[in-house]
Amino acid sequence: MPRQPWSVDNSVDGVSTVRLASWKHFHDYVTQEFLGFPSFVWRGQRESFWALQSSFDRLVTAPDARLRNQLASQHLARFKMAARGRRGATPAKIEHESEWWALAQHNGMATPLLDWTESPFVALYFAFEKADKHTITRAVWGLSDVRKKNREIKDTGQEHLNPLLEMVRPMQDENMRLVSQAGLFTQLPPGITVDDWIRKNFAGDKDSIWLVKIEIPDDGREECLRTLNRMNINHLSLFPDLYGAGSYCNKALQIANYAARIPS
C-alpha cells in the first residue's frame, strides 16, 4: 500500500501540525489547502522543533520582562547611534520604531522581529537552504491574519497584560531583499514566541487553524533546492545584491546540476 502523502493533527488551541511524507508533496498540500487563504504568511525553519523565536530572544535569555525590554531599548538606541553616517548621503527619515528594527534586522542585528514571507515556496527555500547533517525534519510555518484578535485585546484595554502580535510591513526603500522575498515581520515584546502567543489567545479553539506547522523530512534536500532554483527561487532572486550572487555560486559548487555551466 502506498504511503499517504501527509497526515494532519487536529487543531489544538488554534495550532495544527501537518507531516509530509516528502518535500515533493509540499506544492500539492499548500495549493489544495491554502490557495484560497491569501492572508496566511509563511516562515521556513531548519529544525522542526524550533519555536517561533526572534534572534534577540535567542541571544538574551534574561527571565525578567522589564530587564528584557530595557535591554531591547538600549540595543536599538545603540544601533541608531552606530548607523549615523552609514545610510548614504541623504537618507530618508525613519518615523517609526518598527522601521528602525526592520532596518537593523536587514543589516544583521539581532532584533525582536521575526521574518515571514507571503510565498510558501520562498519559506520552503529558507527551510532547506542550509545543510545540516544533524537535521532530520524541517518545518514551514503558516500564520493567519490575527488583526481581529488584536482589536479584541485593544477593546478590552488589556494590552499591558496581553501584548499585540503586530505585522510590520516596512515602507523604507533601503531593503530590496524584503521586496524580492515578499517579506514582512511579526513583532512581539522580547520573551514571547509567536506560537506561545497563538496558543494563549486561541486556547480551547479546536475548529480553526491560526497557525500551522508543516513538518518535512530532510531527505531529498538537494533535489528540493534544484527544483526551487528552476522556479527562480534562489539566492540570486531573493537577495538582489552581491551577497546573493556569491551565495548562489556557492550553491552551484555544493549541489550537482544546480546551475547551468558557464561556457569556458
C-alpha positions as CSV (number, residue, x, y, z in Angstrom):
1,M,0.0,0.0,0.0
2,P,1.5,3.4,-1.0
3,R,2.4,5.7,1.9
4,Q,-0.1,8.6,2.5
5,P,1.4,11.9,1.3
6,W,0.6,13.7,4.5
7,S,-1.1,13.4,7.9
8,V,-2.9,16.2,9.8
9,D,-3.3,16.6,13.5
10,N,-6.5,18.2,14.7
11,S,-6.2,21.8,15.8
12,V,-5.4,22.4,19.4
13,D,-5.5,25.9,20.8
14,G,-5.6,27.2,17.2
15,V,-2.4,25.3,16.1
16,S,-2.3,22.3,13.8
17,T,0.7,20.1,12.7
18,V,1.0,18.5,9.2
19,R,3.5,15.9,8.5
20,L,4.5,15.4,4.8
21,A,6.0,12.1,3.6
22,S,8.3,14.1,1.3
23,W,9.1,17.7,0.3
24,K,7.6,16.7,-3.1
25,H,4.1,16.8,-1.6
26,F,4.5,20.4,-0.4
27,H,3.1,22.0,-3.5
28,D,0.1,19.7,-3.5
29,Y,-0.7,20.3,0.1
30,V,-0.3,24.1,0.1
31,T,-2.3,24.6,-3.1
32,Q,-5.0,22.2,-2.0
33,E,-5.4,23.6,1.5
34,F,-4.3,27.2,1.4
35,L,-4.7,28.6,-2.1
36,G,-8.0,30.2,-1.0
37,F,-6.4,31.8,2.1
38,P,-4.1,34.5,0.9
39,S,-4.0,36.1,4.3
40,F,-1.6,33.4,5.5
41,V,2.1,34.3,5.8
42,W,4.9,31.8,5.9
43,R,8.2,31.1,7.5
44,G,10.8,28.3,6.9
45,Q,13.0,26.9,9.7
46,R,15.8,24.4,9.5
47,E,14.6,22.4,12.5
48,S,11.0,21.5,13.1
49,F,11.4,21.6,16.9
50,W,12.5,25.2,17.0
51,A,9.9,27.7,18.4
52,L,9.0,30.8,16.5
53,Q,11.5,32.8,18.5
54,S,13.3,36.0,17.5
55,S,17.0,36.4,17.1
56,F,17.0,38.8,20.0
57,D,15.4,36.2,22.3
58,R,17.9,33.6,21.3
59,L,20.7,35.9,22.5
60,V,19.0,37.5,25.5
61,T,17.6,35.0,28.0
62,A,17.0,37.3,31.0
63,P,14.0,35.9,32.9
64,D,12.7,39.3,33.9
65,A,10.4,41.1,31.4
66,R,11.4,44.6,32.5
67,L,15.1,43.8,32.0
68,R,14.5,42.2,28.6
69,N,12.6,45.3,27.4
70,Q,15.3,47.6,28.8
71,L,18.0,45.7,27.0
72,A,16.0,45.8,23.8
73,S,15.6,49.6,24.0
74,Q,19.3,50.0,24.7
75,H,20.1,47.7,21.8
76,L,18.0,49.7,19.3
77,A,19.4,53.1,20.6
78,R,22.9,51.7,20.1
79,F,22.1,50.8,16.5
80,K,20.7,54.2,15.8
81,M,23.9,55.7,17.1
82,A,26.1,53.2,15.2
83,A,24.1,53.8,11.9
84,R,24.9,57.5,11.8
85,G,26.7,58.4,8.5
86,R,26.2,54.9,7.1
87,R,22.9,55.2,5.3
88,G,24.1,57.3,2.4
89,A,24.3,61.0,1.7
90,T,20.6,61.8,2.0
91,P,18.9,59.0,4.0
92,A,15.1,59.0,4.3
93,K,13.8,59.9,7.8
94,I,12.6,56.9,9.7
95,E,9.5,57.7,11.7
96,H,8.6,54.5,13.5
97,E,10.5,52.3,15.8
98,S,9.4,49.2,13.9
99,E,11.1,50.6,10.8
100,W,14.3,51.0,12.7
101,W,14.1,47.4,13.9
102,A,13.4,46.3,10.3
103,L,16.5,48.2,9.1
104,A,18.6,46.7,11.8
105,Q,17.3,43.2,11.1
106,H,18.2,43.6,7.4
107,N,21.7,44.5,8.3
108,G,22.3,41.5,10.6
109,M,21.4,42.8,14.0
110,A,19.5,40.6,16.4
111,T,16.0,42.1,16.9
112,P,12.6,41.1,18.3
113,L,11.3,40.8,14.8
114,L,10.6,37.5,13.0
115,D,10.9,37.2,9.2
116,W,7.9,35.9,7.2
117,T,7.0,35.8,3.5
118,E,3.8,35.9,1.5
119,S,5.1,33.0,-0.5
120,P,5.1,29.4,1.0
121,F,7.6,28.4,-1.6
122,V,10.1,31.1,-0.5
123,A,9.6,29.8,3.0
124,L,10.3,26.2,1.8
125,Y,13.6,27.5,0.3
126,F,14.7,29.0,3.6
127,A,13.7,25.8,5.4
128,F,16.0,23.8,3.2
129,E,18.7,26.3,2.3
130,K,21.3,25.4,4.9
131,A,22.8,21.9,5.0
132,D,23.0,20.3,8.4
133,K,23.9,16.7,8.9
134,H,22.0,16.6,12.2
135,T,18.7,17.8,10.8
136,I,16.0,15.2,10.4
137,T,12.9,17.2,9.9
138,R,12.5,20.8,8.7
139,A,9.4,23.0,9.0
140,V,7.4,25.6,7.2
141,W,5.0,27.6,9.4
142,G,1.9,29.3,8.2
143,L,0.3,32.2,10.2
144,S,-3.2,33.5,9.7
145,D,-4.3,37.1,10.0
146,V,-4.7,38.0,13.7
147,R,-5.9,41.6,13.4
148,K,-9.3,40.7,14.7
149,K,-7.8,39.2,17.9
150,N,-5.6,42.3,18.2
151,R,-8.7,44.5,18.1
152,E,-10.4,42.4,20.7
153,I,-7.4,42.9,23.0
154,K,-7.4,46.6,22.4
155,D,-11.2,46.9,23.0
156,T,-10.8,45.3,26.4
157,G,-7.9,47.6,27.3
158,Q,-5.7,44.6,28.2
159,E,-2.6,45.4,26.0
160,H,-0.4,45.9,29.1
161,L,-1.3,42.3,30.1
162,N,-1.6,40.7,26.7
163,P,0.5,42.4,24.0
164,L,-0.5,42.6,20.4
165,L,1.1,40.3,17.7
166,E,1.8,43.0,15.2
167,M,2.6,42.6,11.5
168,V,5.3,45.0,10.3
169,R,5.5,45.9,6.6
170,P,8.3,48.4,6.3
171,M,7.9,51.1,3.7
172,Q,11.5,52.2,3.5
173,D,13.5,51.8,0.3
174,E,16.7,50.6,1.9
175,N,15.7,46.9,1.9
176,M,15.4,45.5,-1.6
177,R,15.7,41.9,-0.1
178,L,12.4,42.4,1.6
179,V,10.7,43.3,-1.7
180,S,12.3,40.3,-3.5
181,Q,11.3,37.9,-0.8
182,A,7.7,39.3,-0.5
183,G,8.8,39.8,3.1
184,L,7.3,41.2,6.3
185,F,7.8,40.8,10.0
186,T,5.9,39.9,13.2
187,Q,6.8,41.8,16.3
188,L,6.1,40.8,19.9
189,P,7.8,42.0,23.1
190,P,11.0,40.2,23.9
191,G,10.5,36.8,25.6
192,I,7.2,35.9,23.9
193,T,7.2,33.5,20.9
194,V,4.6,33.6,18.2
195,D,3.5,30.0,18.8
196,D,3.0,30.7,22.6
197,W,1.0,33.9,21.8
198,I,-1.3,31.9,19.4
199,R,-1.9,29.1,22.0
200,K,-2.6,31.6,24.7
201,N,-5.0,33.8,22.7
202,F,-6.8,30.9,21.0
203,A,-6.9,28.5,23.9
204,G,-9.6,25.9,23.5
205,D,-10.1,26.6,19.8
206,K,-10.4,23.2,18.0
207,D,-12.3,24.4,15.0
208,S,-9.9,27.0,13.4
209,I,-6.3,26.9,12.3
210,W,-4.5,30.2,13.2
211,L,-1.0,28.6,13.0
212,V,0.1,25.6,11.0
213,K,3.4,23.8,11.2
214,I,4.2,21.7,8.1
215,E,6.9,19.2,9.1
216,I,9.0,17.9,6.1
217,P,11.7,15.2,6.1
218,D,15.2,16.4,5.3
219,D,15.6,13.6,2.7
220,G,15.9,15.0,-0.8
221,R,17.2,18.4,0.3
222,E,19.3,19.0,-2.8
223,E,16.6,17.9,-5.2
224,C,14.2,20.3,-3.4
225,L,16.7,23.2,-3.9
226,R,17.3,22.3,-7.5
227,T,13.6,22.3,-8.1
228,L,13.1,25.6,-6.4
229,N,16.0,27.0,-8.5
230,R,14.2,26.1,-11.7
231,M,11.3,28.1,-10.3
232,N,13.7,31.0,-9.9
233,I,13.6,30.8,-6.1
234,N,17.3,31.0,-5.1
235,H,19.7,33.5,-3.6
236,L,20.0,35.4,-6.8
237,S,16.3,36.3,-6.9
238,L,15.8,36.6,-3.1
239,F,19.0,38.6,-2.4
240,P,19.4,41.1,-5.3
241,D,22.9,42.1,-4.3
242,L,26.5,40.8,-4.4
243,Y,25.8,38.7,-1.3
244,G,23.1,36.9,-3.2
245,A,25.3,36.4,-6.2
246,G,28.1,34.9,-4.1
247,S,25.7,32.6,-2.2
248,Y,24.1,31.4,-5.4
249,C,27.6,30.5,-6.8
250,N,28.3,28.6,-3.6
251,K,25.2,26.5,-4.1
252,A,26.4,25.6,-7.6
253,L,29.6,24.2,-6.1
254,Q,27.8,22.3,-3.4
255,I,24.8,20.8,-5.3
256,A,25.2,18.8,-8.5
257,N,23.3,20.2,-11.6
258,Y,22.1,23.2,-9.6
259,A,23.1,25.8,-12.1
260,A,23.9,25.9,-15.8
261,R,27.5,25.6,-16.8
262,I,29.3,28.7,-17.8
263,P,31.0,28.3,-21.3
264,S,34.8,28.2,-21.0
